[in-house]
Each structure stands twice: as C-alpha cells, then as structure tokens.
Amino acid sequence: MQVNLFISGRKLKDLDAFSKSDPACLVFENRNGQWIKVGQTEQIKNSLNPDFQTAFALPYFFERHQELKFVMIDGDGDGDYDTIGELSTTMGKIMGARAQMFTADLVHNGASNRGQIIVRSEAIAQSNEAIRMDIRLQNVNNVTRGCMGMCDEQHSYYLEVQRNVPNTDNFVTCFRQPQMLREQNQHLGVVSLLLTQICNTNKDARIRFALMRHGGVPFNYFESSVNQILGGQGTLNGQAGALLVFNHAELFIQPSFVDYLRSGWQISLVAAIDFTGSNGHPSHPNSLHYCAPGKMNQYEAALMNVGMIVEPYDLDKSFPVFGFGGVPRFMGIV
C-alpha cells in the first residue's frame, strides 16, 4: 500500500532576529540502518505555522517497523540552514493516530521548546481513471502598479492544480504547468491527471486551480471538483473578474503496465553500441570496450542487466544489437 504524508508545523521556534523563520521540512527513512533522504518540502517565507504544499508518497507495510525522521529547518539561503527541531517516529504511529493525524513536539539538542509537527496520512487509492481537461484563462489580473505607482507592470505566472488535504482547508500541489505565462487571455491546452493525483479518486473532493507568480506566490485561484467539472461546470470564477474555462473535459482510462501486457503488448530490446574513438582504445584499461579476463566491461554489464529484466517479456528472446562510429575491418574497409 502507498500512503501520502502531508506535513504542517505549529508554533515553531523563531530563529530569525528581525523576521520570522523561513521553514522547510526534510524527510528521511531508515533503510538498513542508514537514514536516507526521501525528499523535502518547499520553503515558506516568514511563517511559524506552515502548511506545506509538498506531499510525500511512501510505501506502507503493516507488518514492518518503518522508521521515519522529520527535520524542520530554517533556510538561510545558498543551501545553508539552521535546525529548528526534529522528530523520529514510525509509520505505524502515524497511520495509527486518531483520524490519521499525528502530532508531536520537535526536539533539538535536548530542548523541546521548538514547536510541533503535524503529519497527516492518507492511503492512496488504486485507480486507472484519469481526467483530461482543455483549459483556457480569461481576464487574468497579472498587472500591478509599478514605477512608484506611475505605470503598470505585467507579471509572468503559471498554473498549479492543487488537491485538498482531507479534513483540512489545506491544499497540496499535484500538478505545475512547466512554462511561464504572461497574457491575460491564455489557452493552456490539455492537462491530463490521474484521479489518484488530483483527488485520490474522491470525485467530490475540492480541487483548486491556483495562479502563481514567480517564487510560488499565489494571486488568484478557482475551486471546483471532478464531478462538478464533468457535470457541465464549464466556467470557474476567480477574483477581479478572472475566469477559468473548460473547453472540454472527460474521464478516460490510463492503462497500467499490466494492462498493456494483458492485452498482448510485448517489450523488445534493441541495443546500439558506441564504437567511436571517444571510448578509448580497446586495449587500454580505461576504455569502455576493454575486456579484462573474467570480468564484463561496462557495455556488457549494461546489456546483461537490462536484458535480464526485459527477456521474460520478449516473445522470440532475440535482441538485435547494432554498432556505430567504428570501422568494420572484417569487411575490408580502410
């Protein structure tokens, strides 16, 4: 089973002298006695009560002891940070908490007055359903007064699709548009998302389409749900007359890897080996083509490792191998 973890902080220790801390949270998992970093949240400026928009999808095994560590930090820029506090716990304690909302004190160097961390968990539903939306924006108010109020300044922006954290008013990001936009009337094109991403298959869950300026600063948003969108809600109203319009929206099935195999699709491996001089002379130990007695070179090892995975799915168990960049001397070419 996969679960989503949503992280918040409350009454965090303020480590900045002239402003509030800029917190982020690092997440680690204990694997074979070593703490491995799973990821980290975004940084929130000047907040002692952050609700992070970054969620973490982790495997959950009821029968295993899964240790997790959360380190709340105050980012100082250029990768430097001070530790606000940390917490070590288990996935079992998080999943077993009332309403699956785990709250605990943060600790640093033995001191416990560092604030609290809240970790909410949610089992990720399994579904191949997805929604396809053709989105258009109208009347986006991305203009502010610049030049000391004497002229208008147009800001670039992007779209985020956010899903609601259950039993809260918090939202986490599930999709971010890669390109920056500038026009007030903009056709965004088609956005396709699995229902597990956008609403965890709950078609009545709140969805937020947020317009964000550079640096992750929101300036407008629209709310709806999958059922409302599919039910004909073609236009969403935002602030200052902004509109988000669905030119088209539909559900479709996104086949899984197993679905492709079940329907008769196969995987075939075709390899191409680089014989150009950049690999070095085959007689030199530093060459990728060097053949040491009883040991595979890097090309052989790569072909073997990939081939062992693909072979069971290949019908004829035949793998074409090509070469490029070399001189085939056996053909008499000089």
N, C-alpha and C positions, 0 to 999 in steps of 0.2 A: 504494500500500500504506500502511496505517496501522500504527503501532507504539506500544506502551506503553512509557513510560520510568518506572522505579522508582528512587528516589534514597535513598542512605544516606550517612552521614558517619562517619568513624573518626578517633579521637584529635584531635578539633577543639581549637583553641586556646581556652582558658578565659579569657573576657574579664570575668567577674564576680569581685568581690573576696571575697564571703562565701558564694557558692554557685557552682554550675556554670552555664554558659551555657544559654540557652533558644533553641535553634537553629530556624531555618526556612530554606527554600531558595527563592530566586526564580529563575525560568527565563525566558530571553529567546531570541528568534530574530532573526537578522539578515535583514531584508527590505528590499531596495533600499537598502542602506547604512545603515539605521536599526535600532537594537535595539528590538524590540517585545516587551513582556512577554507571555509565554504564560500565566503563572499563578504560583502559589506554593503550597508545601506548608503543612500545618498547623504550628503551633509546638509543640515538645516541651520540656517543662519539665525543667531540671536534667539535661541529657544531653550528653555529649561523643561519644557513639556512636549517633546517632539512626538509626532505620529509619522513614522517613516513610510514612504510610499513603495519601498522595495520589499518584495516578499521573497521568501526562500522556499523552494520545493525540495523536500528531503524524503528519503525512504523511511518508513516506519515499520519496525518489526516488533510485534508484541512480545515475542519470546527472547529478544536480545536486550542487553544492557547497553544503551546508546548514550554516551556522554557528550554533552554539548557545552560550549563555553561562549558567553556573550561579553564582549569588551566594549564599553561605552567610552568614546574618546571625544576630545575637544580639538578639532582640527585647527592648526595654526598656519596653514598654507605651505606649499612646496613639499608636501608629504610629511611634515612634522606634526606631531600631536602630543597632547597631554592626556593621560588616562584619568577619566572621571571615576570609573569603577568597573568591576567585572563580576560575573556570576557563573559558576559551574553548576550544572544540573543534568538531568537526564530527559530523554524524550518521553519516557514513561510518566514522569512527574508533570510534564507539560500536557500530555494527552489525558492524564487522569485528573487534572484540575477541574474544579467546578465550572461548567459551561466552557470547558477547554480554554480558560483564561488564567494563565499562570502569572502570579505577581510575587516578586522577591526583592529584597534590598541588595543594592550594589555595594561592593566592598573594595577598598584599595589600601594596601599596606596595613591591614588590620583595622582600618577605620570604616565604620558602617554608615556614616552620615553623608553618603554620596548620592542619595536619591534611590529611586526604584525603577525596575524594568518590568514591563508587561509584555508577555509573549502569548499571543492568541494563535490557536491552531485550528486547522480545518482539513478534513480528509478530502483529497482531490477525487472527484467523481470520474468514472470512466465513460467516455462517450466519443463517438466519431462524428457527431453532429458539429457543423460549423455554420457561421453566418457570413454572408457576402453582402457588403454594403457599398453602394456607389454614392459618395458624399460630395456635397457642394456647400461652400460657405458664402454668405452674403452679408454685406454691411458690417464687416469686421472692424471694430473701432480700435485700430492699432496705431492711432495717431495721438501724440501728446504735444503739449506746448513746449517748444524748445527755444533756444537763443534768448534766455531770460524772459520767456513769455512773448517774444516778438514774432516767432514763426512756428510753423507746425513741423514736428519731427515724426517720421514714419518708422515704426519698429518692425523688425522681422519677427516671425513667430513660427510655432509648429503645433501640431495636434497631438494630444495624448488621449488614449482611451483608457479609462480607469474603472476598476471594479470595486464595489463596496465590500468592506470588511464586515462579515456577519455580526449583527448585534451592536454595531457602532455607526457613527457618522463619518468614519474614516474611509478614504479611498486609496487604493494602491494601483500603480501603473501596470497595465498588461500589454500596451502597445504604444510605441512612439514613432511618429512619422519621421523618416530619416532626413528629408530635405526641409530647409527653412523656407518660409513663405513671406511675401511682402504685400500682395494685393489684397484689397478689402473684399473683392469678389473673386473667389478661387475655387476651381474644380479640383478636388483632391484625388479623384479617381476611385478605384475599387480597393476596399480594405476587407480582407478575409481573416477571420479569427475563429479558432475552436471555441465551442461553448464552455469547455473546461477552463479556458483562459479568461473569457470575458465575464462569466457569471457562475462558473462551476456547475453548469447545467441547470441552474435555477433561473428559468426564463422570466421570472417576475422580479429578480434582483435588480437593484438600482445600478445603472451604468452612467458614467459621467464622461462627456467629451469635453476635455479642457484645452483651452488655447493658452499656450505658454510662450512667454518672451525668453530671450537668451538668458541663461542662468537658471532656468526652471521656475521662473516667476509667473504664476497664473494671472490672467487679466480678464478672462471670461470663461464661462462653461455652460453646457447644456446637459440635461439629465433625461433619461428615459429607461426603458427595459427592452429586452429582446421581444417579449410578447407585444409590447406597445409598438415597436418598430415594424414587426411583421404584421401587426393588426391594422396597418394603414396610417400610422402617425408619420406623415411624410415630412413635417417641418417641426423643428425644435426652436423655441425662443430663448435667446440669451439676453444679456444686459445691453442697454443702449441701442436696441433695435437689431442686434445681430441675429442671424438666422443660420441654422444648420439644416440642410435639405437633403433628404434621401431620394436620389433619382430612382433608385431601385434597391430592394433588399429581399434576400431569400435565404432559406436554410438549404444546406446540401450536406452530403456525407463525404467526409475526408477519409479515404481508405487508409487503413493501417498497413504496416509491412506484412502482417499475417494475412490480411485480406487480399493483398496482391498475390501472395503465394498460393492461397486457396483458390484463386481464380485462374491459376495456371501460369502466372508470370515466373520467369526464371532470371537468375543473375549469371552473367558471364564476365569473366576476367580477360581483358586484353592488355598486355604489357608492352611497353616500349622502353628500351634501354639506351641510355645516352653514351655514345662511343666517341664523343668529341674530345679533343686534347685537353680540355679543362679538367678532366678527371685524372690526369696524370698518366705516366707510362705504366702499363700493367705490371711491369717487373718491380716497381717501386712500392714499398710497404704503405705509403700514404695514398696510393691510388685506390679509388673505389672499386677497381677491377682486379686488384691484387688478390691472388689465390694462395693463401697460406695453407700448408699441409694440415688436413683435418679440421679446417675452420672455414665457414662460409664468409664471403665478402659481403659488403653492405647491400649490393644488389640482390645477391642470392638470399640473404636473410629477409629482405623486404618481400621478395616474391614468395618465399616459403611461408612467412607469417600471414600475408594477405590470402594466399592460395588456400591455406588450411581452413580459413573462415569461409571462403566462397565456395570451395569444392562441393560440399554437400548439396548446394542449391543449383549446381550446374548439371544439366541433363547428360551431355556427352562426355563430361570430365576432360574436355580438351581446351587448352588455354593457348591461344595464339600469342607469340612473342615476336616483337619486331625490334630492329635496331636502327639508330640514325646517327649521322655525324661521323661514321667511321669509313675506312677503305676496305671493302671486301676482297682481300688479296687472293682468295681461292678462286675468284672469277677472272684473274689475270689483269685486273685493273691497276694502273700505276697512279 
